[in-house]
Amino acid sequence: MIAKLISNMHFLTAMVLFLIGFHTMLTHSNLIKKVMGMNIMETGIFLFFISVGYVRGGSSPIAVPGAEGYINPLPSALILTGIVVSVSLTAFALALIVKLYNYYGTVDADKIMQLRGGEE
Amino acid sequence: MNHLPVLLVALYLAAALGLPLLGRNKKFPAGLFAVGVAGCGLILAAASAWHVAGTGTYSYFPGGHQAPLGIEITIDWVTVFLHLTINLLAVLVLIYSTADLSRELGGGRAKTWYYSLFFLLLAALNGIVMAFDLFNIFVFTEIGTIAACALVAIRPKRLCVEAAFKYLVLSALGSGMVLLGIGLLYMVTGYLNIGAMAQALPKAFAMYPWNVLVALSLFVIGLGTKAALFPLHVWLPDAHSSAPTPSSAALSGLVIKVYAVAMARIIFQAYGAELFSRIPVPDVILVFSTAGIFAGSVLAIGQTDIKRMLAYSSVAQIGYIFLGFALVTMNGIVGGILHIFCHAVMKSLLFLAAGAIIFKTGIRKIEDLAGMGYRMPLTMAAFSIGALSMVGIPGFSGFISKYYLAFGALAADRPVYVAVILLSSLLNAVYFFPIVVRAFFGHKEKQMTWDRLPWAMTVPMVVLAALTVILGILPGGLVRIAELAAGAWLN
């Protein structure tokens, strides 16, 4: 059991990262921390994808003489797109935070809710 | 002719990129250009529908690389139905926006940026409904998410920015879960193509049931968040009510449903109806959509702001669509697909009418609407048609989809959902009828005046109201397309 867990360490780490990020995003009221949580969550997913395609002892998927088995290049290519998506989400979220800070003078979600009050 | 649907996405992407450049010229008529591009989009969608009607559904492979190595795009009846819905609504909403946007966004270049974002959103929506590859669905979903959030945040008001941030965070959570689900499925099947995955899944399910089940629940929760399936709807009322009116109409009318279609496509075409019904996931979705139908209606009753009330009503209406899909019967799915179109038309109509009232009088509070029927008779007549259709009065399009949903519930041997549909229609009446009654019979104004709205606002409302009535009386063609679409999903 333990040996199995250790040999699949990367999957376990990916899940732990995903949950840490998920938890941070939902429970922290600081908006910057929410964005950090989003990035941690996505890093977890990226690690998961890369692990799916990883072959122990495989070389990078370029045809070179003497290579025995290649790692699966598809997940890596997908994650390249995933990283682009994650960067644009982060940039957009940070831009919104700048605007929110200008309007409310704080980056704390709870304080913003108080300031908002009964405004419709 | 096979290239038409792909050209549709290319057209919108090109327009989205070109607009900021063209807009550098101060005299550039951005609104006119936007309506023209969307008009071309509607013509492309109609031509593609004509082509499919003639030669049947087909798969398209960009670059000629065959699946599963290449990317597959499917042009089936669901795609055709959604393409027509999206592009028709887009044209009408964009015509309306040419009159409304200057008030909501202020002057300057904001209008050009707005149209650019709108086209990005349209490209994403058109892309999601024809993607037949899980990763493609994910990428288009992300484009759509960012564009939709930006369409809320673009209004220079602090409430909008806050609503957009909430929308963005929850959507990002949803997309994270979808991506993880895609990874879990890829791990056990080795495919991203939905068709190839459908063949590999039964074997994978026997060997690794947990991967397949966890992926399914991640899809349901992730896409459910984006589609505002109760109780994951918390972002919707703020975002849809504070956005500029054309955005509200497009977000409530189109965006949330496209995610519902993406979820249904994964469920019915990757998992298959048979595997899907073997696990109790349909029951869970049924419970949530029923809860959403009631909670959305009850919360809408308590609202004082008209746009907020319409936003809560969307939570209830998206419940009907999921209810239809989760019944897993022919008529239920037909009802769900029909409701996508009917709700898109009537909710856009209601949002545009509410926006016209705000444009003209600045009134947002429901109690202040008394006598509005005498000041803006045309707008209130359009609003009333939308409201009657929403309640499901026979003769309006909303009745047709509920009729099919009810038959779907009977076919699934779950008559309790017929009661749900009937009861919730009564609840809809509770919050829509007082507005109509108050507007026309509240307190009589001295004399009746005409609306005096710009024609760009009246024409879309009249067209949408006419569609609601015509499709309520002559639903034949629409129902046939929905039946063809549902047939492909059930086999």
Chai-1 contact restraints between the chains, C-beta under 6 A:
chainA,res_idxA,chainB,res_idxB,connection_type,confidence,min_distance_angstrom,max_distance_angstrom,comment,restraint_id
A,K34,B,V169,contact,1.0,0.0,6.0,A-B,restraint_1
A,M38,B,A172,contact,1.0,0.0,6.0,A-B,restraint_2
A,M41,B,G176,contact,1.0,0.0,6.0,A-B,restraint_3
A,I45,B,L179,contact,1.0,0.0,6.0,A-B,restraint_4
A,I45,B,L180,contact,1.0,0.0,6.0,A-B,restraint_5
A,F48,B,G183,contact,1.0,0.0,6.0,A-B,restraint_6
A,F49,B,G183,contact,1.0,0.0,6.0,A-B,restraint_7
A,V52,B,M187,contact,1.0,0.0,6.0,A-B,restraint_8
A,L78,B,F135,contact,1.0,0.0,6.0,A-B,restraint_9
A,V85,B,E142,contact,1.0,0.0,6.0,A-B,restraint_10
A,L89,B,A172,contact,1.0,0.0,6.0,A-B,restraint_11
A,F92,B,I146,contact,1.0,0.0,6.0,A-B,restraint_12
A,A93,B,L168,contact,1.0,0.0,6.0,A-B,restraint_13
A,L96,B,V161,contact,1.0,0.0,6.0,A-B,restraint_14
A,L96,B,F165,contact,1.0,0.0,6.0,A-B,restraint_15
A,K99,B,V161,contact,1.0,0.0,6.0,A-B,restraint_16
A,L100,B,V161,contact,1.0,0.0,6.0,A-B,restraint_17
A,Y103,B,R158,contact,1.0,0.0,6.0,A-B,restraint_18
A,E120,B,D305,contact,1.0,0.0,6.0,A-B,restraint_19
